């Protein structure tokens, strides 16, 4: 059953995954007309 092999291989890849730190950018702008917040 090759499909089962793909599923098992993907399972082991997910199990061996080590999370990495990542960056987020948050920006806000205030003006007379209002304010806006941006997240990327």
VENDADA-V810823 format. One record per residue. N is the residue number from 0. SS is DSSP state (H for helix, E for strand, - for the rest). PSI is psi in whole degrees, 0 to 359 (none if undefined). Layout:
# VENDADA-V810823
n->[N,N]
ss->[SS,SS]
psi->[PSI,PSI]
This chain:
# VENDADA-V810823
n->[0,1,2,3,4,5,6,7,8,9,10,11,12,13,14,15,16,17,18,19,20,21,22,23,24,25,26,27,28,29,30,31,32,33,34,35,36,37,38,39]
ss->[-,H,H,H,H,H,H,H,H,H,H,H,H,H,H,-,-,-,-,-,-,-,-,-,-,E,E,E,E,E,E,-,-,E,E,E,E,E,E,-]
psi->[92,328,318,322,319,318,315,318,316,321,314,326,316,318,328,1,134,121,148,153,150,163,149,147,124,131,141,149,128,136,180,331,347,196,157,143,139,137,131,none]
